[in-house]
Amino acid sequence: MKTEVLAGLAREQKRISPKYFYDERGSALFEAITELPEYYPTRTEIAILESYGDEIARGVGDSSFLIEYGSGSSRKIRLLLESLRPSGYMPVDISCDHLLAAAEAIASEYEWLNVYPTCADYSSDWELPFTRDGVRKVAFFPGSSIGNFEPTDARRFLSGVRRTVGEDGALIIGVDLKKSTDVVERAYNDAEGVTAEFNRNILHHLNSRLKGEFNPERFEHLALYNEEAGRVEMYLVSTTRQTVMLGGEQVSFEQGETIHTENSYKYDAPEFTSLAREAGFNLGGSWRDESNYFEVFLFD
Ligand SMILES: C[S@@+](CC[C@H](N)C(=O)[O-])C[C@H]1O[C@@H](n2cnc3c(N)ncnc32)[C@H](O)[C@@H]1O
């Protein structure tokens, strides 16, 4: 982590990977974001899963073992569990304490379900801790977290998912669609400032993990939609000229200098389908909301 973070902060455009938003506080802040009126993705994807969960489950078939990437609170998988009745559920997340608490809750709520929480960084070379023969492995990747990858990295990641689930496996994935700048920018600039606090949490997290001395209040939240590139870009802007100790090294900032903390790519349906096809997935079905904000895809 230290090597990766310091290398990112040594670049001309300083950057920190969005995976470092998530410690326990970051996960809690993300949950708060999902409740905000401006943040349409969570409630839209949930509405799609509520309306079409049975249809999606029919597309998957009778025998499945579920692997959820970036499972967070495991809220959305609940909408598929009864119709899928998988032989096991493996939530995978980098925010370990939050993962374990969510896994315990789901295991006690669904007594028939075998739950295998797995703390891992899915963007690294990780492998399933064990495999199951004779059941179809089904990856679930909701929340449009695929949009946090650059498109070429997204293709590489999806190829890895293909290898993980095998040739007879499947992928259920939620994708935020391209839409008007207004709607998108409002979602990442809420009136209460929860997203701003979530953004600054990356610095709190670095302080605790890498003996950092960031004063997060000296950084402002900035999120804008780059329509040409089809992505929301999120930054922390240094409000002053400052030098900060991190992992035993000094990192300097000019006033107004930015740290890039997240991209969130939005896709058109054909664009995403062809990206998935390049990673070896064939479209099995897709479901979207009436406003055309969000789409859930099933790939075989
Ligand atoms: C945007 S939240 C989405 C949570 C949930 N899947 C949803 O749709 O509401 C991203 C989740 O992925 C996890 N995460 C982010 N980067 C990760 C990585 N590289 N490896 C594993 N988990 C990651 C975070 O801890 C968080 O729980």
The ligand as a Gaussian input file, in Angstrom:
#p B3LYP/6-31G(d) Opt

LIG

0 1
 C      -19.185000       1.697000      -4.447000
 S      -19.180000       0.510000      -3.163000
 C      -20.456000      -0.595000      -3.748000
 C      -21.006000      -1.465000      -2.645000
 C      -22.116000      -2.419000      -3.094000
 N      -21.596000      -3.437000      -4.009000
 C      -23.219000      -1.677000      -3.767000
 O      -23.452000      -1.918000      -4.953000
 O      -23.880000      -0.849000      -3.109000
 C      -17.708000      -0.383000      -3.565000
 C      -17.449000      -1.598000      -2.665000
 O      -16.342000      -2.315000      -3.201000
 C      -15.310000      -2.442000      -2.246000
 N      -14.057000      -2.316000      -2.996000
 C      -13.591000      -1.211000      -3.648000
 N      -12.436000      -1.495000      -4.270000
 C      -12.173000      -2.806000      -4.011000
 C      -11.130000      -3.688000      -4.388000
 N      -10.124000      -3.269000      -5.162000
 N      -11.169000      -4.961000      -3.951000
 C      -12.195000      -5.402000      -3.151000
 N      -13.214000      -4.608000      -2.767000
 C      -13.212000      -3.330000      -3.194000
 C      -15.528000      -1.345000      -1.232000
 O      -15.018000      -1.671000       0.037000
 C      -17.060000      -1.214000      -1.237000
 O      -17.654000      -2.099000      -0.335000

